């Protein structure tokens, strides 16, 4: 059975996509957000929304949003970074908005007949357009998290040391195993309810992870999704310094993973929030 068909939703409306649908909300600090004016002949035609469409069988929402943006707006997947996703869940049908930051050189254009126009719109002017009804409903909460990145700063020694699994026999190896698990987390994402950011239970994040190592764990190499910071001496002071510089944009979320009370106090004074090693390890075990 094809995924490209309408389904009758429990809300009483027809929605496109047997497996649900996904769209890509790209932002650029200099240009605003990229919106698509739908062709007059498509469902909810002539309204403004996002490049997007039905999920294909076996496709992730991130893959679907990237594919649709390429097919409809000539946006290559290398021209943006996916940061988070918000799900509009009707029970029998789901629409996922993937939020990302565009490369400043991205030159989007109408790429197929489903679009009549593409336009960069200032966030404050979006609500003035004739919006697709579902996008209009979602826009206020999407705008709150627009362009915001989640950065996880991980106190490697504290997290590794919280589980007595023989880590002391090979501290560098233990740090590398933690790095590998963090890379998988960065790829699959973390729920907002776990990160504690308050965006809502339907939100998830693909974080940028910074693992801070020290002492005998020095020499760990970075991995896709995980940056490595090596503390020259005082590990706690280096974590504070990394936290202070972690935001690429003022609105970004920074969460420091440590159980050290003094360190937690120092990083919260910088505007970061904290998570215990146990919470992180349970997420990594899942």
Backbone bond lengths (Angstrom), bond angles and torsions (degrees), N, CA, C in turn:
res aa  C-N    CA-C-N  psi(-1)  N-CA   C-N-CA  omega(-1)  CA-C   N-CA-C  phi
1 X - - - 1.462 - - 1.525 109.11 -
2 X 1.308 116.36 130.91 1.454 120.38 -176.42 1.526 111.96 -68.90
3 X 1.334 116.23 145.90 1.463 121.07 176.19 1.515 111.20 -78.98
4 X 1.350 116.46 -20.28 1.462 120.95 -176.79 1.530 110.29 -89.21
5 X 1.301 115.44 78.19 1.460 121.70 177.83 1.517 108.64 -154.52
6 X 1.320 115.73 163.52 1.451 121.28 176.73 1.527 110.09 -80.39
7 X 1.330 115.69 147.63 1.460 121.41 172.62 1.524 107.98 -125.54
8 X 1.320 114.61 144.62 1.458 119.86 175.62 1.521 108.07 -84.91
9 X 1.326 115.95 114.12 1.460 122.04 -174.30 1.524 110.79 -84.29
10 X 1.325 116.14 159.66 1.462 121.22 176.95 1.524 111.95 -64.45
11 X 1.349 116.74 -17.17 1.467 119.97 178.12 1.529 111.79 -80.17
12 X 1.336 116.13 -5.14 1.456 120.45 179.08 1.509 114.67 95.57
13 X 1.333 117.70 -5.49 1.457 121.53 -178.63 1.523 110.74 -100.74
14 X 1.318 114.74 162.50 1.454 121.50 170.18 1.518 108.74 -89.22
15 X 1.329 116.46 134.00 1.462 121.53 176.44 1.517 109.17 -127.71
16 X 1.326 115.21 151.15 1.456 121.16 -177.53 1.522 110.53 -90.52
17 X 1.330 116.17 129.43 1.463 120.81 174.86 1.511 113.95 113.01
18 X 1.323 117.07 109.87 1.462 120.86 -179.43 1.523 112.14 -64.20
19 X 1.332 117.04 -29.87 1.465 121.80 -179.91 1.525 111.79 -103.60
20 X 1.319 116.77 14.42 1.447 120.96 -173.80 1.516 110.85 93.55
21 X 1.300 116.27 -176.28 1.460 121.13 -177.52 1.520 109.93 -142.82
22 X 1.334 115.69 164.76 1.461 121.09 -179.68 1.518 109.36 -146.42
23 X 1.317 115.84 149.94 1.453 121.63 176.86 1.514 110.34 -137.46
24 X 1.330 116.18 162.70 1.463 121.87 -176.13 1.520 110.03 -114.22
25 X 1.328 115.75 119.53 1.465 122.61 176.30 1.528 108.07 -103.44
26 X 1.320 115.86 101.00 1.457 121.33 -178.98 1.518 110.35 -96.49
27 X 1.318 115.99 139.83 1.456 121.25 175.72 1.516 109.93 -125.14
28 X 1.313 114.34 151.95 1.458 123.15 176.54 1.526 105.60 -140.85
29 X 1.340 118.28 122.79 1.466 119.56 -176.96 1.521 113.91 -53.79
30 X 1.320 117.41 -30.14 1.461 120.54 -176.78 1.521 113.11 -88.35
31 X 1.340 117.44 -24.75 1.464 119.65 -172.30 1.526 114.02 -115.76
32 X 1.302 118.49 -19.53 1.459 121.00 -178.29 1.507 111.86 104.12
33 X 1.347 117.51 -140.31 1.459 121.91 -179.90 1.526 109.12 -114.73
34 X 1.327 115.29 147.69 1.457 120.71 -178.57 1.525 109.26 -89.52
35 X 1.334 116.27 117.53 1.458 122.00 179.14 1.521 110.51 -116.49
36 X 1.327 113.79 151.96 1.456 122.21 179.69 1.526 109.32 -115.60
37 X 1.321 115.94 129.60 1.466 119.24 170.79 1.524 107.72 -90.94
38 X 1.323 114.75 119.95 1.454 120.71 -175.30 1.530 110.39 -71.49
39 X 1.321 115.62 144.43 1.462 120.33 177.46 1.525 110.05 -59.89
40 X 1.314 116.93 153.39 1.464 121.18 -174.16 1.523 112.59 -63.00
41 X 1.341 117.22 -26.84 1.472 120.57 -171.22 1.527 113.51 -90.62
42 X 1.337 118.83 -9.94 1.467 120.17 -179.19 1.526 109.79 -84.97
43 X 1.347 115.53 169.72 1.459 120.89 178.29 1.529 109.48 -57.97
44 X 1.342 117.25 131.39 1.466 122.06 -174.62 1.528 111.44 55.65
45 X 1.326 114.48 44.29 1.450 121.04 -176.67 1.526 113.61 -64.10
46 X 1.336 114.35 156.10 1.476 124.64 178.37 1.528 113.67 69.01
47 X 1.316 117.97 7.40 1.469 120.28 174.86 1.527 109.29 -97.97
48 X 1.328 115.02 162.93 1.463 121.44 179.92 1.528 109.74 -97.85
49 X 1.311 114.99 136.07 1.465 120.96 178.32 1.529 108.09 -158.22
50 X 1.333 116.53 -141.84 1.461 122.06 -175.24 1.516 110.84 -120.24
51 X 1.333 118.12 151.12 1.457 118.75 167.80 1.525 108.37 -57.80
52 X 1.321 117.07 129.21 1.459 119.07 -177.27 1.508 111.21 177.76
53 X 1.331 115.17 176.80 1.458 120.26 -179.81 1.508 111.56 173.84
54 X 1.319 115.44 -167.22 1.462 122.34 -173.25 1.525 112.10 -69.37
55 X 1.335 115.08 143.98 1.459 120.52 171.69 1.523 109.02 -74.03
56 X 1.313 115.98 136.66 1.452 120.42 172.94 1.524 109.41 -84.09
57 X 1.307 116.66 160.93 1.461 121.37 -178.27 1.524 110.70 -57.44
58 X 1.346 116.01 125.90 1.454 121.65 178.39 1.508 115.32 81.80
59 X 1.309 117.66 3.01 1.459 121.87 -176.53 1.521 110.85 -90.79
60 X 1.342 117.75 140.66 1.458 121.41 174.08 1.526 109.23 -80.90
61 X 1.326 116.07 162.41 1.463 119.38 179.80 1.527 110.81 -63.97
62 X 1.312 116.95 -35.49 1.472 119.38 179.67 1.526 110.54 -67.60
63 X 1.330 116.43 -40.59 1.459 120.26 177.42 1.528 111.05 -65.11
64 X 1.355 116.17 -42.24 1.463 120.05 -178.69 1.520 111.40 -64.87
65 X 1.334 117.05 -44.66 1.460 120.50 -179.35 1.525 110.84 -62.95
66 X 1.328 116.99 -41.82 1.466 120.59 179.14 1.529 110.94 -66.20
67 X 1.326 117.01 -42.32 1.466 120.01 179.96 1.531 111.28 -63.74
68 X 1.321 116.40 -45.79 1.461 119.73 -178.90 1.532 111.18 -64.18
69 X 1.333 116.96 -38.65 1.467 119.94 178.67 1.527 111.02 -64.68
70 X 1.319 116.40 -34.29 1.460 120.21 177.20 1.526 110.65 -70.30
71 X 1.337 116.20 -44.03 1.464 120.30 -177.15 1.530 112.42 -69.53
72 X 1.323 116.97 -34.79 1.464 120.08 -173.02 1.525 113.76 -100.45
73 X 1.348 116.74 -26.27 1.468 118.87 -173.05 1.523 113.65 -132.21
74 X 1.345 117.32 8.93 1.465 121.48 177.07 1.531 111.72 58.41
75 X 1.340 115.73 36.59 1.468 121.39 179.58 1.527 108.60 -97.22
76 X 1.326 119.43 108.85 1.471 120.17 177.45 1.524 110.54 -71.13
77 X 1.322 116.10 148.00 1.468 120.01 -177.11 1.519 112.31 -66.05
78 X 1.336 116.75 -16.00 1.464 120.64 177.84 1.528 112.09 -83.24
79 X 1.356 117.45 -5.23 1.461 121.01 -174.56 1.522 113.44 -95.55
80 X 1.326 117.35 6.13 1.464 119.99 178.51 1.520 109.24 -154.65
81 X 1.336 114.89 164.17 1.462 121.35 173.62 1.512 108.81 -121.94
82 X 1.340 116.12 123.96 1.458 121.08 176.97 1.525 109.08 -72.97
83 X 1.326 116.76 129.83 1.466 122.08 -176.16 1.520 112.94 -108.06
84 X 1.330 116.12 -40.66 1.461 119.22 -174.55 1.517 109.20 -158.99
85 X 1.321 115.67 176.22 1.458 120.77 178.86 1.513 109.61 -148.24
86 X 1.323 115.35 143.44 1.462 122.36 177.53 1.523 108.14 -123.05
87 X 1.330 116.69 133.11 1.456 121.63 -175.31 1.520 110.32 -109.03
88 X 1.325 115.21 127.70 1.455 122.05 169.30 1.523 105.90 -97.63
89 X 1.323 116.69 105.23 1.465 122.17 -169.87 1.522 110.46 -107.15
90 X 1.332 116.22 113.67 1.459 121.53 176.66 1.526 112.23 -98.55
91 X 1.330 116.46 9.36 1.459 120.36 -178.99 1.514 111.56 86.32
92 X 1.332 117.35 -63.77 1.462 121.18 178.86 1.523 112.57 -89.01
93 X 1.327 116.80 -7.28 1.467 120.95 -178.36 1.518 108.71 -156.18
94 X 1.348 116.01 143.03 1.466 121.07 -177.67 1.530 109.60 -132.33
95 X 1.327 114.65 138.64 1.460 120.59 171.19 1.519 107.42 -118.96
96 X 1.330 115.94 126.25 1.465 121.42 -179.12 1.514 110.19 -111.86
97 X 1.307 115.66 123.63 1.458 121.10 174.04 1.521 108.38 -95.37
98 X 1.314 116.70 117.82 1.461 122.28 176.02 1.525 107.60 -92.96
99 X 1.321 116.67 122.24 1.461 121.57 -179.99 1.524 109.30 -98.69
100 X 1.318 116.01 132.54 1.451 119.97 -179.15 1.516 112.04 -143.87
101 X 1.310 115.98 166.84 1.460 123.12 176.34 1.518 108.05 -108.94
102 X 1.329 115.22 127.31 1.461 120.87 -176.83 1.519 111.73 -85.98
103 X 1.307 114.90 149.10 1.453 120.87 169.42 1.530 108.29 -64.54
104 X 1.307 117.01 140.87 1.469 120.46 -176.78 1.523 112.63 -64.48
105 X 1.336 117.28 -16.41 1.468 120.68 -179.10 1.521 112.42 -93.25
106 X 1.320 118.21 -1.58 1.462 121.09 -177.70 1.529 110.65 -60.73
107 X 1.318 115.57 128.14 1.459 121.54 178.72 1.529 108.07 -120.11
108 X 1.342 116.23 82.84 1.454 120.64 -178.53 1.520 110.64 -71.47
109 X 1.341 115.77 150.46 1.463 120.18 179.03 1.522 108.46 -151.07
110 X 1.327 117.05 159.36 1.459 121.30 175.92 1.524 108.22 -64.15
111 X 1.333 115.96 123.27 1.462 120.09 -173.73 1.519 113.98 -114.49
112 X 1.327 118.50 -12.01 1.467 119.55 174.46 1.523 109.65 -151.20
113 X 1.302 116.15 -178.90 1.457 120.83 -171.92 1.529 113.84 -78.25
114 X 1.340 118.19 -3.86 1.456 120.14 -179.98 1.529 112.31 -78.55
115 X 1.321 116.75 -14.30 1.465 121.91 179.78 1.519 110.14 -114.68
116 X 1.322 115.89 144.17 1.463 119.39 173.05 1.525 111.63 -106.87
117 X 1.343 116.66 -20.26 1.465 120.02 -178.91 1.522 109.39 -163.75
118 X 1.322 115.86 147.83 1.460 123.28 169.91 1.518 107.80 -121.95
119 X 1.328 116.11 140.91 1.459 118.39 -176.07 1.528 109.82 -151.03
120 X 1.340 116.18 139.01 1.459 121.37 169.73 1.524 107.29 -84.15
121 X 1.326 116.23 125.94 1.458 121.52 -173.75 1.525 109.34 -125.32
122 X 1.314 117.40 133.32 1.464 121.11 175.76 1.532 108.71 -61.95
123 X 1.340 118.58 137.20 1.469 119.89 -177.74 1.521 113.88 -52.32
124 X 1.339 117.40 -36.02 1.456 120.38 -178.97 1.515 114.00 -70.82
125 X 1.347 117.09 -10.32 1.461 120.99 -178.13 1.529 112.54 -107.90
126 X 1.323 117.77 -4.02 1.467 120.54 -176.26 1.523 111.38 -61.23
127 X 1.320 117.45 -46.62 1.464 121.32 -176.10 1.524 112.77 -65.21
128 X 1.334 118.60 -13.40 1.456 121.70 179.13 1.531 112.19 -79.91
129 X 1.337 116.95 -13.99 1.456 121.45 -179.58 1.525 110.66 -85.35
130 X 1.328 116.01 162.90 1.461 120.67 173.32 1.525 107.47 -80.17
131 X 1.320 115.89 99.25 1.457 121.57 -172.44 1.525 111.61 -92.26
132 X 1.327 115.41 150.76 1.464 121.17 167.65 1.520 107.55 -56.15
133 X 1.323 117.32 138.61 1.470 120.62 -170.81 1.524 112.68 -58.56
134 X 1.340 117.87 -40.41 1.471 119.27 -179.04 1.526 111.22 -70.86
135 X 1.339 116.74 -37.09 1.458 119.49 177.62 1.523 110.44 -67.34
136 X 1.339 116.43 -39.43 1.469 120.11 178.17 1.521 110.89 -60.62
137 X 1.324 116.69 -38.40 1.467 120.69 179.26 1.518 111.64 -68.18
138 X 1.327 116.37 -36.35 1.472 121.06 -175.49 1.524 113.30 -86.18
139 X 1.323 118.04 -22.14 1.458 121.64 -170.55 1.527 114.42 -53.93
140 X 1.338 121.05 -45.47 1.475 118.62 -177.39 1.526 113.45 -57.06
141 X 1.337 118.32 -43.26 1.462 118.60 -179.99 1.524 112.02 -76.08
142 X 1.334 117.22 -29.31 1.458 119.72 175.47 1.523 110.80 -66.60
143 X 1.318 116.33 -41.15 1.460 120.39 -178.66 1.529 111.14 -61.12
144 X 1.328 117.67 -34.88 1.466 121.05 -178.86 1.527 112.27 -60.68
145 X 1.341 117.84 -30.12 1.464 121.39 -176.46 1.525 112.27 -110.16
146 X 1.307 117.07 13.07 1.460 122.23 -175.23 1.533 111.10 -60.42
147 X 1.313 115.74 123.89 1.459 121.13 176.05 1.516 115.14 70.52
148 X 1.321 118.29 9.54 1.469 120.76 -176.72 1.527 110.38 -89.96
149 X 1.305 115.42 131.67 1.456 122.90 -179.87 1.518 109.52 -106.16
150 X 1.334 116.09 146.15 1.459 121.24 170.96 1.525 108.63 -99.54
151 X 1.331 115.67 124.28 1.457 121.62 176.45 1.528 108.28 -113.21
152 X 1.315 116.66 122.41 1.462 121.91 174.70 1.528 108.59 -99.53
153 X 1.327 116.56 117.02 1.458 121.92 175.33 1.526 106.74 -101.91
154 X 1.318 116.29 114.84 1.463 121.55 -170.89 1.520 110.90 -106.27
155 X 1.321 115.75 120.91 1.464 123.17 173.69 1.530 106.91 -76.54
156 X 1.334 115.88 91.08 1.450 120.88 -171.65 1.513 113.64 -56.75
157 X 1.330 118.07 -46.61 1.457 121.24 -177.66 1.523 110.85 -62.82
158 X 1.318 117.05 -39.87 1.458 121.29 -178.22 1.523 111.37 -69.67
159 X 1.327 116.96 -42.01 1.467 120.33 -179.63 1.519 110.52 -68.59
160 X 1.333 117.62 -47.96 1.468 120.62 179.30 1.527 110.43 -60.68
161 X 1.322 116.37 -41.38 1.457 120.24 -177.25 1.511 115.09 -73.41
162 X 1.330 117.74 -8.44 1.464 120.36 -177.89 1.522 113.19 -81.32
163 X 1.329 117.40 -9.51 1.464 120.79 -178.69 1.527 108.76 -126.98
164 X 1.331 119.02 115.02 1.474 121.98 -176.28 1.527 112.09 -76.66
165 X 1.322 116.03 77.94 1.472 120.47 -177.57 1.524 112.24 -114.98
166 X 1.333 115.88 20.13 1.461 120.32 179.51 1.512 114.11 87.42
167 X 1.331 116.62 17.83 1.455 121.07 -177.84 1.529 113.33 -58.28
168 X 1.342 117.06 -28.04 1.464 121.44 -175.66 1.525 112.90 -67.41
169 X 1.340 117.27 -17.40 1.460 119.91 178.86 1.527 112.31 -77.85
170 X 1.332 116.98 -21.35 1.461 121.30 179.96 1.523 107.61 -155.02
171 X 1.316 115.84 83.94 1.467 120.18 -174.29 1.523 112.39 -66.23
172 X 1.308 116.43 -39.10 1.460 118.75 178.83 1.531 110.41 -66.68
173 X 1.320 117.35 -43.37 1.455 120.87 178.10 1.517 112.08 -60.95
174 X 1.341 116.28 -39.10 1.460 120.34 178.01 1.529 110.80 -64.36
175 X 1.343 116.19 -39.90 1.465 120.30 178.26 1.525 110.82 -66.29
176 X 1.325 117.16 -36.94 1.464 120.08 178.29 1.521 111.58 -67.80
177 X 1.323 116.72 -37.67 1.466 119.05 176.98 1.528 110.58 -65.21
178 X 1.337 117.03 -39.75 1.458 120.15 175.99 1.523 110.32 -63.33
179 X 1.331 117.31 -43.47 1.471 121.20 177.73 1.523 111.09 -56.17
180 X 1.329 117.25 -45.26 1.464 121.09 -178.01 1.528 111.19 -62.73
181 X 1.313 116.89 -39.51 1.467 120.57 -179.98 1.530 110.70 -71.52
182 X 1.318 116.77 -35.06 1.459 120.41 176.61 1.521 111.00 -66.36
183 X 1.335 117.32 -35.29 1.462 120.86 178.05 1.521 110.45 -63.35
184 X 1.320 116.79 -39.63 1.469 119.61 177.87 1.529 110.66 -66.94
185 X 1.331 116.53 -37.37 1.462 120.14 176.91 1.524 111.00 -64.31
186 X 1.323 116.85 -42.47 1.458 120.49 179.85 1.521 110.90 -61.51
187 X 1.315 116.97 -32.70 1.465 121.03 -179.14 1.527 111.81 -77.48
188 X 1.328 117.48 -42.79 1.478 118.83 -175.55 1.526 112.73 -85.81
189 X 1.348 117.41 -25.60 1.456 120.58 178.15 1.513 113.58 99.86
190 X 1.325 115.02 167.80 1.451 122.36 -178.68 1.527 108.45 -135.04
191 X 1.315 116.60 138.00 1.463 121.04 -178.46 1.521 110.58 -70.03
192 X 1.319 115.48 145.94 1.463 120.28 178.09 1.517 111.04 -60.60
193 X 1.328 117.68 -33.77 1.462 121.19 -179.96 1.521 111.55 -64.91
194 X 1.326 117.34 -27.61 1.469 121.30 176.62 1.527 109.90 -81.31
195 X 1.324 116.41 -44.29 1.469 120.25 -179.47 1.519 112.15 -69.74
196 X 1.337 117.24 -23.88 1.461 121.04 176.26 1.510 114.64 73.07
197 X 1.334 117.51 36.13 1.467 120.76 -175.97 1.518 113.08 -91.05
198 X 1.315 117.19 -18.23 1.456 120.48 177.20 1.514 115.07 84.82
199 X 1.332 118.50 11.94 1.465 120.46 178.72 1.521 111.34 -72.34
200 X 1.331 116.95 -26.87 1.452 120.43 177.59 1.515 112.21 131.88
201 X 1.338 117.04 160.34 1.470 121.02 -175.74 1.513 114.35 -69.96
202 X 1.342 118.75 -13.82 1.459 120.87 179.80 1.523 111.89 -95.20
203 X 1.323 117.41 11.47 1.465 121.32 -174.54 1.519 110.96 -107.67
204 X 1.341 116.93 143.34 1.458 121.80 170.84 1.517 109.68 -137.04
205 X 1.342 115.79 160.23 1.464 122.21 -173.86 1.520 110.36 -130.34
206 X 1.340 115.03 143.51 1.463 121.33 168.39 1.528 106.24 -104.46
207 X 1.321 116.83 98.54 1.471 119.49 -169.12 1.526 113.44 -79.97
208 X 1.314 113.35 157.47 1.462 121.06 163.93 1.522 105.79 -92.31
209 X 1.320 116.46 125.06 1.462 121.42 -173.53 1.524 109.89 -107.93
210 X 1.335 115.75 131.93 1.461 121.85 174.87 1.527 106.96 -120.17
211 X 1.318 116.68 112.79 1.461 122.62 179.42 1.520 109.14 -97.96
212 X 1.328 116.25 121.07 1.465 121.69 -179.81 1.526 108.61 -99.66
213 X 1.342 116.44 122.06 1.461 122.03 -179.57 1.525 109.14 -117.94
214 X 1.320 114.70 160.60 1.462 119.94 -178.29 1.509 110.35 -153.71
215 X 1.334 115.93 170.67 1.465 122.10 173.87 1.515 113.22 55.75
216 X 1.343 116.33 -130.57 1.460 121.32 -175.84 1.531 112.93 -72.05
217 X 1.315 117.32 -5.51 1.471 120.61 177.05 1.530 112.03 -89.80
218 X 1.325 116.97 1.09 1.461 119.35 178.68 1.531 110.65 -61.22
219 X 1.338 114.95 151.31 1.457 119.69 177.76 1.511 113.93 100.74
220 X 1.322 117.70 1.10 1.463 120.92 177.90 1.523 108.98 -71.19
221 X 1.316 116.55 131.79 1.459 121.51 -179.83 1.525 110.66 -87.17
222 X 1.345 117.20 150.63 1.467 119.72 175.81 1.524 110.92 -69.19
223 X 1.316 114.94 162.94 1.452 122.42 179.66 1.519 106.87 -138.30
224 X 1.309 117.89 157.11 1.463 120.59 178.73 1.521 109.89 -52.04
225 X 1.323 116.82 121.79 1.460 121.99 -179.54 1.505 114.47 93.91
226 X 1.339 118.16 -12.31 1.464 121.63 -177.63 1.529 110.12 -131.32
227 X 1.322 115.91 115.75 1.456 121.70 172.79 1.534 108.79 -87.65
228 X 1.306 116.82 149.51 1.467 121.75 179.65 1.523 109.11 -114.81
229 X 1.321 115.71 129.06 1.456 122.69 172.36 1.526 107.78 -117.77
230 X 1.325 116.14 123.31 1.461 120.84 -179.73 1.515 109.36 -101.35
231 X 1.326 115.96 120.30 1.461 120.87 -179.69 1.514 109.40 -73.72
232 X 1.343 118.38 126.45 1.457 120.41 -179.11 1.520 113.36 -69.07
233 X 1.336 117.49 -31.31 1.465 120.76 -178.33 1.529 109.70 -151.97
234 X 1.320 116.61 -82.68 1.463 122.18 -178.29 1.527 109.81 -79.58
235 X 1.335 115.68 106.53 1.453 120.55 -176.67 1.513 113.29 -60.78
236 X 1.333 117.26 -42.04 1.457 120.69 -177.93 1.529 111.41 -63.64
237 X 1.316 117.01 -44.40 1.459 120.22 179.84 1.521 111.26 -63.87
238 X 1.336 116.60 -34.72 1.454 118.88 178.80 1.534 110.40 -69.96
239 X 1.317 117.38 -37.63 1.468 120.26 176.85 1.523 110.03 -62.79
240 X 1.314 117.26 -39.87 1.467 120.69 176.70 1.526 110.11 -61.89
241 X 1.311 116.96 -43.29 1.468 120.62 179.59 1.522 111.29 -65.06
242 X 1.331 116.98 -41.79 1.469 121.09 178.04 1.519 110.12 -63.38
243 X 1.329 116.71 -42.31 1.461 121.09 179.15 1.524 111.28 -61.08
244 X 1.314 116.15 -41.58 1.468 120.66 -178.99 1.523 112.03 -63.44
245 X 1.338 116.88 -26.98 1.462 120.92 -176.48 1.526 112.94 -106.30
246 X 1.334 117.61 3.79 1.465 120.71 -170.48 1.517 113.92 -70.46
247 X 1.314 117.82 -31.32 1.467 120.60 -176.79 1.526 111.37 -75.46
248 X 1.323 115.70 126.84 1.465 120.39 171.71 1.520 110.13 -85.07
249 X 1.328 115.44 -26.08 1.462 123.02 176.78 1.515 107.76 -131.33
250 X 1.322 118.74 147.56 1.469 120.24 -176.04 1.525 114.12 -57.32
251 X 1.337 117.06 -29.17 1.454 119.96 -175.53 1.528 113.79 -86.54
252 X 1.326 118.98 -0.98 1.461 120.80 -177.81 1.527 111.79 -64.21
253 X 1.346 114.89 151.17 1.455 121.93 176.44 1.533 108.95 -91.60
254 X 1.332 117.21 134.71 1.465 121.69 175.08 1.522 108.12 -125.01
255 X 1.334 116.11 125.93 1.457 122.20 177.57 1.525 108.04 -122.29
256 X 1.326 116.59 125.03 1.464 122.12 179.09 1.520 108.52 -101.56
257 X 1.337 116.14 128.26 1.465 120.66 -179.40 1.517 108.83 -99.92
258 X 1.310 115.40 108.65 1.471 122.32 178.54 1.520 108.90 -165.09
259 X 1.334 115.44 155.74 1.467 120.73 174.51 1.517 111.53 -105.32
260 X 1.325 117.13 -2.48 1.460 121.51 -177.42 1.535 109.93 -71.34
261 X 1.323 117.74 117.00 1.472 121.77 -174.08 1.526 112.38 -63.35
262 X 1.321 116.43 -44.36 1.468 118.58 -179.36 1.520 111.04 -64.45
263 X 1.332 116.52 -42.13 1.460 120.41 179.11 1.527 110.79 -64.61
264 X 1.325 116.79 -40.49 1.468 119.84 178.22 1.530 110.45 -59.99
265 X 1.315 116.17 -39.62 1.458 120.15 179.05 1.527 110.98 -65.27
266 X 1.320 117.02 -39.90 1.460 121.29 -177.68 1.538 111.73 -68.22
267 X 1.337 117.39 -38.95 1.464 118.55 -177.22 1.534 111.80 -80.64
268 X 1.336 117.47 -30.74 1.471 118.36 176.63 1.531 110.21 -67.82
269 X 1.328 116.82 -28.23 1.465 119.98 175.77 1.526 111.46 -65.59
270 X 1.340 116.41 -19.16 1.465 121.77 177.91 1.529 111.92 -92.11
271 X 1.328 116.61 -0.07 1.460 120.28 179.68 1.512 114.69 96.30
272 X 1.336 116.99 3.16 1.461 120.09 177.28 1.524 109.55 -83.93
273 X 1.321 116.08 161.08 1.460 120.72 169.76 1.526 107.98 -108.33
274 X 1.317 117.47 173.26 1.457 120.49 -174.40 1.526 111.15 -131.07
275 X 1.313 114.13 158.71 1.459 122.97 176.95 1.521 108.12 -140.05
276 X 1.317 117.47 141.44 1.453 120.91 178.77 1.518 112.09 -77.33
277 X 1.339 117.87 152.95 1.472 120.66 177.32 1.519 113.24 -57.17
278 X 1.343 117.16 -34.98 1.457 119.85 -179.94 1.515 112.15 -61.26
279 X 1.325 116.91 -41.09 1.469 120.37 178.70 1.514 110.51 -64.01
280 X 1.327 116.61 -44.08 1.461 119.78 178.88 1.514 110.99 -62.96
281 X 1.328 118.14 -46.64 1.472 121.04 -177.09 1.517 111.57 -64.05
282 X 1.315 117.61 -37.05 1.478 119.57 176.06 1.516 110.63 -63.45
283 X 1.329 116.36 -37.19 1.462 120.30 177.83 1.537 110.40 -68.34
284 X 1.318 116.72 -39.37 1.455 120.64 178.94 1.516 111.12 -68.92
285 X 1.321 117.44 -30.99 1.474 121.59 179.27 1.516 112.60 -74.08
286 X 1.349 115.93 -23.20 1.462 120.78 -173.69 1.531 113.58 -69.22
